Amino acid sequence: MRLVIIADDLTGSADTGVQFAKRGFHTILLPFGLKGESGLREAQVVALNTNSRGMQAESAYEMVKDATAAFVQKFHPQIIYKKIDSTMRGNVGGEIEAVLDASEGAIALVAPAFPDYKRTTMDGIHFVNGQPLSQTEAALDPVSPVTESHIPTLLQVQTELKTGHINLKGVRRGASSLKHLIRQRVEDGEKIIVFDAVTDDDLSRIAAAGMSITPRSLMVGSAGLADQLSMMFERPVPPESYIAVRDREGIIVIISGSLSTVTSGQLDEVRRSGKGEIIPVQVHKLLEDGGLEREKQAVLEIVSAAEASKVLGIQSVKPSCPDMQNEARHAVPLQVADCLGRLALQIVRECPQPVRALILTGGDTALSVFRHLGISQVRLIDEILPGIPYSQVVDGEFAGLTVVTKAGAFGNEKALVSCIDFLM
């Protein structure tokens, strides 16, 4: 096996793994860790989801260390890639330390930039759409809010490993000079080095430096760095074809658990385009006594009446009352995801038309849908848009089903419309 990706959430596992799949590498995503390991020896790349982003720091460290150690012992991958969120949510420092400890790694090279989505790093400060990280939606995340924009400072709070930084001038100085800078940092006792990057060329330089250092360093980043890393390998013979989604009959179902304003705008665009019916479900109602059953019946009635529709969407929305909005944001994200997973199963099973594809937005929602549908392994195929992959279910009752996964804040206003057009 050439490479394993250790990721802290499902959508991140997918958007990073697909960087290798789209270049012909047989890439398998395990949404529930090694529970779905059958047939992995044929895979060239495996994306392993530890689902640890929302855990307490100590629990996340143990989870990631144990998962990495077990995978390395069993499959002996040539390269380990630690996927982190491009907005630095989660237990990033502790999980980097966990992978280093489990793999006996010498150093971690960290570059979370993803220029395609305007995630850039300058002078150690991470920006999203030109705004410092702490001034973006990431600071309001209900599970792991990010209130520090300077990445070395953020990581140093999360780990005791000495953390350093190489600025953009150093990254662009040339290959031999960059390697020399890295070696200097290592000699100074740094175990984690954060890199500035504002373009794909910057990430390519970092990936090349990481691959050339002996012993090989742990590469840490988002889908942006993974994309550049995937180009460092000789392209394999294309694997056997899969059943094209366009050859299937039925409807497309969107399950949106993300409360991101980005996803909300994308669903509004689906409505405006007339391509499908989007059903709003207020999150607090799902959690009332009998709320899930009531919402399920209401949705199924609409589903049954909308036989001519080619696209059906379920959108979790914030309550109109500010106090309820606060409760919805902080108290129940995993419970809401669980409810949406149960709802998805009922729709797939009871819809009068067969379901040809699912579009899932938000990592917790996607994981819940996979759990309730009994999906433990998917094969990543390609990207519809940068960072928005599609895959095919490998196992269980719904083997062959096409699934699109999208992080809540990814994509422009027309991203979901583009996904629908592709799947049609």
C-alpha positions as CSV (number, residue, x, y, z in Angstrom):
1,M,0.0,0.0,0.0
2,R,1.4,3.3,-1.0
3,L,-0.3,5.8,1.3
4,V,-2.7,6.1,4.2
5,I,-4.6,9.3,5.1
6,I,-5.4,9.8,8.8
7,A,-8.3,12.3,8.9
8,D,-10.5,13.6,11.8
9,D,-13.8,13.7,9.9
10,L,-15.6,12.0,7.0
11,T,-15.8,14.8,4.5
12,G,-12.1,15.6,5.0
13,S,-11.2,12.0,4.5
14,A,-13.1,12.1,1.2
15,D,-11.9,15.4,-0.2
16,T,-8.3,14.5,0.5
17,G,-8.5,10.8,-0.7
18,V,-10.1,11.9,-3.9
19,Q,-6.9,13.9,-4.8
20,F,-5.3,10.5,-5.4
21,A,-8.4,8.7,-6.8
22,K,-8.8,11.3,-9.6
23,R,-5.2,10.4,-10.8
24,G,-6.0,6.8,-11.1
25,F,-5.0,5.4,-7.7
26,H,-7.4,2.8,-6.3
27,T,-8.6,4.7,-3.2
28,I,-10.8,3.4,-0.5
29,L,-12.4,5.5,2.3
30,L,-13.1,3.8,5.6
31,P,-15.8,6.0,7.4
32,F,-15.6,4.0,10.6
33,G,-11.9,3.2,10.8
34,L,-10.6,-0.3,10.5
35,K,-14.1,-1.7,11.0
36,G,-14.4,-1.8,7.2
37,E,-10.9,-3.2,6.4
38,S,-11.9,-6.2,4.2
39,G,-10.3,-6.1,0.7
40,L,-7.9,-3.2,1.6
41,R,-4.8,-5.0,0.3
42,E,-5.9,-4.2,-3.3
43,A,-6.1,-0.5,-2.5
44,Q,-3.2,1.8,-3.3
45,V,-4.5,4.6,-1.0
46,V,-6.7,4.4,2.0
47,A,-8.4,7.3,3.8
48,L,-9.1,6.4,7.4
49,N,-11.6,8.5,9.3
50,T,-11.0,8.6,13.1
51,N,-14.0,10.9,13.7
52,S,-12.0,12.6,16.4
53,R,-12.5,16.3,15.6
54,G,-15.2,16.8,18.3
55,M,-13.5,14.7,21.0
56,Q,-11.7,16.0,24.1
57,A,-8.0,16.5,23.4
58,E,-6.8,13.4,25.4
59,S,-9.4,11.1,23.8
60,A,-8.5,12.4,20.3
61,Y,-4.8,11.8,20.9
62,E,-5.5,8.2,22.0
63,M,-7.9,7.5,19.2
64,V,-5.5,8.8,16.5
65,K,-2.5,7.1,18.0
66,D,-4.2,3.7,18.3
67,A,-5.7,3.9,14.8
68,T,-2.4,4.9,13.2
69,A,-0.4,2.2,15.0
70,A,-2.9,-0.5,14.2
71,F,-3.0,0.5,10.5
72,V,0.8,0.8,10.2
73,Q,1.3,-2.6,11.9
74,K,-1.2,-4.4,9.6
75,F,-0.7,-2.7,6.2
76,H,2.8,-1.1,6.3
77,P,2.0,2.0,4.1
78,Q,5.0,3.7,2.5
79,I,3.7,7.2,3.4
80,I,1.4,8.6,6.1
81,Y,-0.5,11.8,5.4
82,K,-2.2,13.6,8.3
83,K,-5.3,15.4,7.0
84,I,-6.3,18.5,9.0
85,D,-9.1,20.9,8.5
86,S,-8.3,23.9,6.3
87,T,-9.9,26.1,8.9
88,M,-7.9,24.4,11.7
89,R,-10.9,23.0,13.6
90,G,-10.3,20.1,15.9
91,N,-7.4,18.8,18.0
92,V,-4.9,19.5,15.3
93,G,-1.7,19.8,17.4
94,G,-2.5,16.7,19.6
95,E,-3.4,14.6,16.6
96,I,-0.2,15.5,14.8
97,E,1.7,14.4,17.9
98,A,-0.3,11.2,18.0
99,V,0.6,10.2,14.5
100,L,4.3,11.1,15.1
101,D,4.3,8.9,18.2
102,A,2.5,6.0,16.5
103,S,4.8,6.0,13.4
104,E,8.0,7.1,15.1
105,G,8.1,10.1,12.8
106,A,10.9,12.6,13.1
107,I,9.1,15.8,12.0
108,A,5.8,17.1,10.8
109,L,5.5,19.6,7.9
110,V,2.2,21.5,8.2
111,A,0.6,23.4,5.4
112,P,-3.2,23.8,5.8
113,A,-3.6,26.2,2.9
114,F,-6.2,25.3,0.2
115,P,-5.9,28.1,-2.4
116,D,-8.9,26.8,-4.5
117,Y,-11.1,27.8,-1.5
118,K,-9.2,30.9,-0.6
119,R,-7.5,29.4,2.5
120,T,-4.0,30.9,2.6
121,T,-1.3,31.3,5.2
122,M,1.0,34.4,5.4
123,D,3.4,35.2,8.2
124,G,1.9,32.2,10.1
125,I,-1.5,33.7,10.1
126,H,-4.2,31.7,8.4
127,F,-6.8,33.5,6.2
128,V,-10.2,32.4,4.8
129,N,-11.5,34.6,2.0
130,G,-9.0,37.2,3.0
131,Q,-10.1,37.3,6.7
132,P,-8.0,36.1,9.6
133,L,-9.3,32.8,10.8
134,S,-10.6,34.0,14.1
135,Q,-12.9,36.4,12.3
136,T,-14.6,33.8,10.2
137,E,-17.4,31.2,10.8
138,A,-14.7,28.8,12.2
139,A,-14.7,30.9,15.4
140,L,-18.4,30.1,15.8
141,D,-18.1,26.3,15.2
142,P,-20.4,24.5,17.6
143,V,-18.0,21.7,18.3
144,S,-14.5,23.1,18.0
145,P,-14.4,26.9,17.6
146,V,-11.1,28.4,16.4
147,T,-10.2,31.7,18.1
148,E,-6.5,32.0,17.1
149,S,-5.4,32.9,13.6
150,H,-1.6,32.4,14.1
151,I,-1.1,28.7,13.4
152,P,2.2,28.2,15.3
153,T,0.6,29.8,18.4
154,L,-2.6,27.7,18.0
155,L,-0.6,24.5,17.7
156,Q,1.7,25.3,20.6
157,V,-1.3,25.5,22.8
158,Q,-2.4,22.0,21.7
159,T,0.9,20.2,21.9
160,E,4.2,20.3,23.9
161,L,6.2,19.6,20.7
162,K,8.3,22.6,19.7
163,T,6.7,24.4,16.8
164,G,8.3,26.6,14.3
165,H,7.5,28.5,11.1
166,I,8.9,29.1,7.6
167,N,7.6,32.2,5.9
168,L,6.7,32.6,2.2
169,K,10.1,34.0,1.3
170,G,11.7,30.8,2.7
171,V,9.2,28.6,0.8
172,R,10.0,30.3,-2.5
173,R,13.7,30.5,-2.1
174,G,14.4,27.3,-4.0
175,A,14.4,23.6,-3.4
176,S,17.8,23.2,-1.9
177,S,17.4,26.3,0.3
178,L,14.1,25.1,1.6
179,K,15.5,21.7,2.5
180,H,18.3,23.5,4.3
181,L,15.9,25.7,6.2
182,I,13.9,22.6,7.3
183,R,17.1,20.9,8.5
184,Q,18.1,24.0,10.5
185,R,14.7,23.9,12.2
186,V,15.1,20.2,13.1
187,E,18.6,20.9,14.5
188,D,17.0,23.6,16.7
189,G,14.7,21.0,18.1
190,E,11.5,21.8,16.2
191,K,9.2,18.8,15.6
192,I,6.4,20.7,13.9
193,I,7.1,23.3,11.2
194,V,4.3,25.5,9.8
195,F,4.6,26.8,6.2
196,D,3.2,29.9,4.6
197,A,1.4,29.1,1.3
198,V,-0.8,31.2,-0.9
199,T,-0.7,29.3,-4.2
200,D,-0.7,25.7,-5.4
201,D,3.0,26.3,-6.5
202,D,3.8,27.0,-2.9
203,L,2.2,23.8,-1.8
204,S,4.0,21.9,-4.5
205,R,7.4,23.2,-3.2
206,I,6.5,22.1,0.3
207,A,5.4,18.6,-0.9
208,A,8.6,18.2,-2.9
209,A,10.7,19.2,0.1
210,G,8.8,16.8,2.4
211,M,9.3,13.9,-0.1
212,S,13.0,14.5,-0.4
213,I,13.9,14.6,3.3
214,T,15.4,11.5,4.9
215,P,13.9,10.0,7.0
216,R,10.7,11.0,5.3
217,S,8.7,13.6,7.2
218,L,5.0,13.5,8.1
219,M,3.1,15.6,5.7
220,V,0.2,17.5,7.3
221,G,-2.4,19.5,5.4
222,S,-5.8,19.8,3.8
223,A,-6.9,18.6,0.4
224,G,-4.7,21.4,-1.2
225,L,-1.4,19.9,-0.1
226,A,-2.6,16.3,-0.8
227,D,-3.4,17.4,-4.4
228,Q,0.2,18.5,-4.9
229,L,1.5,15.4,-3.2
230,S,-0.5,13.1,-5.5
231,M,1.4,14.6,-8.5
232,M,4.7,13.4,-7.0
233,F,3.9,9.8,-7.9
234,E,3.9,8.0,-11.2
235,R,0.4,7.7,-12.4
236,P,-0.9,4.0,-12.2
237,V,-2.7,2.1,-14.9
238,P,-6.3,3.2,-14.6
239,P,-8.3,0.8,-12.5
240,E,-11.4,-1.1,-13.8
241,S,-14.4,1.1,-14.5
242,Y,-17.3,1.5,-12.1
243,I,-21.0,1.8,-12.9
244,A,-21.5,5.3,-14.1
245,V,-24.2,7.2,-12.1
246,R,-25.7,8.5,-15.3
247,D,-26.6,4.9,-16.2
248,R,-28.8,4.6,-13.1
249,E,-32.5,5.4,-12.8
250,G,-34.1,7.3,-10.0
251,I,-33.9,10.6,-8.0
252,I,-31.1,12.5,-6.3
253,V,-31.5,13.1,-2.6
254,I,-29.7,15.9,-0.7
255,I,-29.3,15.6,3.0
256,S,-27.9,18.8,4.5
257,G,-27.0,19.0,8.1
258,S,-24.7,21.9,7.8
259,L,-25.9,25.3,9.2
260,S,-23.1,27.1,7.3
261,T,-24.3,30.2,5.4
262,V,-22.4,28.8,2.4
263,T,-24.5,25.7,2.2
264,S,-27.7,27.7,2.9
265,G,-26.9,29.9,-0.1
266,Q,-26.2,26.8,-2.3
267,L,-29.6,25.3,-1.4
268,D,-31.3,28.6,-2.1
269,E,-29.7,28.4,-5.6
270,V,-31.1,24.9,-6.1
271,R,-34.6,26.3,-5.3
272,R,-34.1,29.2,-7.7
273,S,-32.9,27.0,-10.5
274,G,-36.1,24.9,-10.3
275,K,-34.0,21.7,-10.3
276,G,-35.5,20.2,-7.2
277,E,-37.6,20.5,-4.1
278,I,-35.9,21.5,-0.8
279,I,-37.7,20.7,2.4
280,P,-36.7,22.8,5.5
281,V,-36.5,20.9,8.8
282,Q,-35.9,23.0,11.9
283,V,-33.3,21.3,14.0
284,H,-34.9,21.9,17.4
285,K,-38.1,20.2,16.2
286,L,-36.2,17.0,15.5
287,L,-35.3,16.7,19.1
288,E,-38.7,17.2,20.6
289,D,-40.6,14.1,21.9
290,G,-41.9,12.4,18.8
291,G,-40.3,15.1,16.6
292,L,-38.3,12.8,14.4
293,E,-41.4,10.7,13.6
294,R,-43.5,13.8,12.8
295,E,-40.8,15.2,10.5
296,K,-40.3,11.8,8.9
297,Q,-44.0,11.5,8.1
298,A,-44.2,15.0,6.7
299,V,-41.1,14.5,4.5
300,L,-42.4,11.1,3.2
301,E,-45.7,12.6,2.3
302,I,-43.9,15.3,0.3
303,V,-41.7,12.6,-1.3
304,S,-44.7,10.5,-2.3
305,A,-46.4,13.5,-3.8
306,A,-43.3,14.6,-5.7
307,E,-42.9,11.6,-8.0
308,A,-42.0,13.7,-11.0
309,S,-39.2,15.5,-9.1
310,K,-35.7,14.4,-10.0
311,V,-34.1,16.1,-6.9
312,L,-35.3,16.1,-3.3
313,G,-33.4,17.9,-0.6
314,I,-33.7,17.9,3.2
315,Q,-32.3,21.0,4.8
316,S,-31.7,21.5,8.5
317,V,-32.4,25.1,9.3
318,K,-31.9,27.4,12.3
319,P,-35.0,28.4,14.3
320,S,-36.1,32.0,13.8
321,C,-35.9,32.7,17.6
322,P,-32.4,33.9,18.6
323,D,-32.5,31.9,21.8
324,M,-33.4,28.8,20.0
325,Q,-30.6,29.5,17.4
326,N,-28.1,29.5,20.2
327,E,-29.4,26.3,21.6
328,A,-29.4,24.7,18.1
329,R,-25.8,25.8,17.6
330,H,-24.3,24.6,20.8
331,A,-26.4,21.8,22.3
332,V,-27.3,19.1,19.8
333,P,-25.2,18.9,16.5
334,L,-24.6,15.1,16.9
335,Q,-28.2,14.4,17.8
336,V,-29.4,16.3,14.8
337,A,-27.0,14.4,12.6
338,D,-28.3,11.1,14.0
339,C,-31.9,12.2,13.2
340,L,-31.0,13.1,9.7
341,G,-29.3,9.7,9.3
342,R,-32.4,8.0,10.3
343,L,-34.5,10.2,8.0
344,A,-32.2,9.4,5.1
345,L,-32.6,5.6,5.6
346,Q,-36.4,6.0,5.6
347,I,-36.3,8.0,2.4
348,V,-34.0,5.6,0.6
349,R,-36.1,2.6,1.6
350,E,-39.6,4.1,1.2
351,C,-39.3,6.6,-1.6
352,P,-41.6,5.5,-4.5
353,Q,-38.7,6.1,-6.9
354,P,-35.3,4.4,-6.6
355,V,-32.5,6.7,-5.3
356,R,-29.7,7.0,-7.8
357,A,-27.4,9.2,-5.7
358,L,-27.0,11.0,-2.3
359,I,-25.5,14.4,-1.8
360,L,-24.4,14.8,1.9
361,T,-23.3,18.1,3.3
362,G,-21.5,18.3,6.7
363,G,-19.2,15.7,8.1
364,D,-21.3,14.6,11.0
365,T,-24.4,14.3,8.8
366,A,-22.5,12.2,6.2
367,L,-21.1,9.9,8.9
368,S,-24.6,9.4,10.4
369,V,-26.1,8.6,7.0
370,F,-23.3,6.0,6.4
371,R,-24.0,4.5,9.8
372,H,-27.7,4.2,9.4
373,L,-27.3,2.8,5.8
374,G,-24.8,0.3,7.0
375,I,-22.0,1.6,4.8
376,S,-18.5,0.8,6.0
377,Q,-16.4,1.2,2.8
378,V,-16.7,3.4,-0.3
379,R,-14.5,3.7,-3.3
380,L,-13.5,7.3,-4.2
381,I,-13.9,8.0,-7.9
382,D,-13.2,11.7,-8.8
383,E,-14.1,15.3,-8.0
384,I,-17.2,17.1,-9.3
385,L,-15.7,20.4,-8.2
386,P,-12.4,21.0,-6.3
387,G,-12.8,19.4,-2.8
388,I,-16.3,17.9,-3.6
389,P,-15.8,14.2,-4.4
390,Y,-18.1,11.5,-5.4
391,S,-17.7,7.8,-4.5
392,Q,-19.4,4.5,-4.9
393,V,-20.6,2.3,-2.0
394,V,-18.7,-0.9,-1.9
395,D,-20.5,-3.0,0.7
396,G,-23.9,-3.7,2.3
397,E,-27.5,-3.3,1.2
398,F,-26.8,-0.1,-0.8
399,A,-23.6,-1.3,-2.7
400,G,-23.3,0.6,-6.0
401,L,-25.0,3.7,-4.7
402,T,-23.3,7.0,-5.7
403,V,-22.5,9.4,-2.8
404,V,-21.3,13.0,-3.0
405,T,-19.8,14.5,0.2
406,K,-19.3,18.2,0.7
407,A,-17.9,20.0,3.7
408,G,-20.4,22.7,4.8
409,A,-18.3,25.7,3.9
410,F,-17.0,24.4,0.6
411,G,-18.1,25.5,-2.9
412,N,-19.4,28.6,-4.6
413,E,-23.1,29.5,-4.7
414,K,-23.8,27.2,-7.6
415,A,-21.9,24.2,-6.2
416,L,-24.9,22.0,-5.5
417,V,-26.5,22.9,-8.8
418,S,-23.3,21.8,-10.5
419,C,-23.4,18.5,-8.5
420,I,-26.9,17.9,-9.6
421,D,-26.1,18.7,-13.3
422,F,-23.2,16.3,-13.1
423,L,-25.2,13.5,-11.6
424,M,-28.1,13.9,-14.1
